[in-house]
Amino acid sequence: MLVELPAYPTASLELSPIPTSQVLGLSLSRLSYVQTLERIEQLVDAKYPAFFITAPLNYAMVCHKNPPLQEVNRKAAFLVADGMPLVWVAKAKGKPLAERVAGSDLVPSMCEMAARRAESVFLLGAAPGVAAKAAEKLVVTYPGLRIAGTACPRMSALLPSEEAALIESIRQSGATFLFLARGQPAGESWLADHFEELGCISVQVGASIDFIADGVVRAPKWMQRTGTEWVYRLLQEPKRLTNRYWSNGSFFIRQAPLDVLFRRQ
């Protein structure tokens, strides 16, 4: 368990460098899905806190509009491309990524890893009761998995003292992994500010906790491979996702050709 850890920057961990590709302003890992899991396990073995980012096209757009987020990205152990458009751009620039590495796939794989190693996970965020429901399903799906705790505070409304108490409770829980369900980029920014205090391996997982709790079925594999999963998601949640996907598409059409043509870093 990752407890009693010194404040130690991720960048100082003695791990081999990760090859990256610059895609729409993001420095994305070129590791495959399996290699990404291996790197996560290496971070666990190193026993130092870290966080990583699963970046869909929306995150690239948000970072483009908010340059200070690059400091958040620099603090991360690595960023993975959680979107086929990012994979396409990398390939067009001549420095392809191994594959798309989806956060919604990493969460169950990390739970399997935790169960195998007798480690524990902490679920933070989502609507009241959702994390607890997801935890119940996870321990059934992954025998041996330990839930270090769940919490669903209104993160943006926490007083400094309440936030400090929350961080301390996560640290003292001995959790190996923290799954934070919060919007982008608020979740990534919060982890960048607090990952050392949290003392575990953290990742912002968006709606993955909701998906687990509700038993949501992902799009067919062929849609995931061809970059059309967004159509499936849009049909599921049109009110929430229409504006977001319109903005993402407009950003991609504007910026991707420039990124490829000028090999922008």
N, C-alpha and C positions, 0 to 999 in steps of 0.2 A: 504494500500500500504506500501511496505517495504522501507521507506526512513528515513533519519536522524538516522541511526543505529550506535551504538557503535561497535568498533572492539571487537568481542566476539567469542572465539573459539567454534566450534561446540561441542567439547567434554564436555563443561561446561553447555550445555543446560540441564534443569531439566526435562528430559524425561526418561521413564523407559528403562533399558538396552534392547538391541535387542539380542535375542539368535542367535548364529552363529555356522557355521560348517567350519572347515579348509579343504579346497579343493584345491589341486595343488598350495599351497602357498597363497591362498586368504582366508580371513576371510569373509565368505558369510552369509548374512542375511537368517534366517530360516522363515521369515515372508511370508505369502501367498501374492498373488497379491492384494487382497482387503486390507489386513493388511498393505502392503507397501503404498498404497494410503492413508490409515488412518495416517500412520507415516508422510507422506509428508504434509498432512493437519495439523498435529500437529506442524510441523516445521513452517508452514505459521503462525499459530496462535501464536507461540512463538515469532514471529517478529524478529528473528535473522537470519543472513545469514548462508547458509550452501550449500554444494553440495553433491551429491551422485553419485555412479558409477554403470553403467550397464555393467557387465563383461561377455563377451562371452569367449569361449575357447581361442580365439586369445589374449585376455587381460591377461589371466593366463600365456600364453606362453611369452608374452612381459615382464611381471613382473618377470618371472623366469630368463630371460636373463638380466634384469636390476634391480638388488636388490634395488637400491635407490628409486625405485617406491613404495616400501613398506611405505615410509614416506608419499607419496601422499595418499595411501590407509588409513593410520592411521588418516589423516585429514578429510577424508570423513565421512559424517553422517552415511552411510552404503553402502555396496556393495550388489547388487543382481545378481543372476546367470541368465545371458541372454544366456543360451546355455544348451541343454540337456546333453551333456557330463559331465558338472559340476554336474548336478543333479544325474547322474548315479554314479559318484565317491563318492559323499556324502552318497548315499544310501548304497553303497558297504562298506563304512567305518563304518556303523552303526549309523550315525548321519544325517539322511536324511533331505533334504530341503523340504519345503512345496510344492514347485512347481517351474517351470521356471517362471521368471518374465522378460518379454521381454521389452526392451526399446521402441521398435516400437509400443507396446501396451500402455505403460505408457504415451507417448506423447499425444495422443488424450484424454486419461482419465484425464490428468492434464489440458488440454485445457477445457474439460467439467467442471472440478472443478473450474477453473478460471472464466468461464462464469457464473456458478452458484453463485459464491461469488462476482461477479463484480470486479474481479481482472484482471491483464493484463500480457501479455507475451512479451518477446523480443526474436527475432530470429537473431542469429549471425552466420555468416559463409555461407558455400556453394558457388556456382558460382554466379557471378553477376546476379541479377534479380530473382534468385531462391527463396530466403527468402521472397521477396515481393510477389511473386506468391503464395507461400505457405500461407502467411498471408491472402491473399484475399480468399483463399479456406477455411481457418480455421474460419474466421468470418461468412461465410455463413453456414458452418456445425454446428457451435456452437454459436447460437444467444446470444448476450450479451457479447461475448468475446471481450476484448479490446487488441489491438496490441500496446504495448508501443513503439515499434520501430523495425527496421530491419537494419542490416549492413552486408557488405560482404568484409571487408578489407583482404588483404594478411597478415594474422596474423604474419607469420614468418618474414615479411619484415618491420614491424612497428618499427619506432624509439621510444625510451622511451617516448618522449613527445606525440607522436601520440597514443601510447598505453594508457598513462595516460588520454588523452582526451577521448578515447573510453570508458574506464572504468567509467569515470565521467559521460559521456552521458547516459550510461546504468543505473547508480545509480540514476541520476536525472530524468530518465524517469518514475521512480516509479514502474518498473516492479516487479511483484511477482515471476515470473518464467523466467529464462533465458535458452533457448535451444541453445547449442553451437554445430555447425556442423563442426567438425574437426577430424582429424585422431587420433587413439590411438597410443601412450599414450600422444601425444602432448596436446590434449584437456583436459584430466584429470589433467595433470601437470599444465596447465595454470589456471584452476579453483582452484587448490590447492594453487597456489600462490596469487590469487586475489579474492577469494570468499567473504572475509570479506569486501573488498573495494566495491565489486559489490552490496552488500546489498540486495540480493535476494536468492531464491532457484535455484540452477543451476545444469545442467546435460549436459554431452557431449552426443549428440544423433546420431552421425555418419551420415548415409545417410537418416535418417528419414525425414529431411526437404525436401530432393530431392524426396523422395517417396510421400510425401504429395503434393508437387508442380506438380509432373508428374502423380499423380493418380495411382501409381504403386500398383498392387494387390499382397498381400502376398500369400505365399503358402497355400494350403488347411489346415484346422485345423488338419487333421490326420497326415500331414507331420510335423507340428509344435510339435504335441504331441509325435511323435515317433523319433524325432531328425533327420529327413531327410529333413528339410527345406533347408539345405545347397545345396542339389541336385537341388532344384527349383531355388535357387539364382544363382548357378553355370551356369545353362542353360540360365539365363537371362544375366549374365555378365561374360562370360568365360575368357576373356582376363584379367580382373581386379582381379578375384577371384581364378583362378586356382593355382597359386603359393602360395597364402595365405592359401587355404584349404589344400594343400599338406603339408605345414609346420605345420599347426595346427594338422593334422592327425598324422604326424610323432611324434610330441611332445606328443600327447595323448598316443600313443602306447608305447613310452618310459617311460613316467612319471606316468601314471595312475596306472599301476600294483605296482610300488614302493610305491606310495602314499597309496594305499589300504593295501599292504602287511605289511608295517612298520608303518601304521597309522601316517604318517608324519604330523607334525603340520606346 
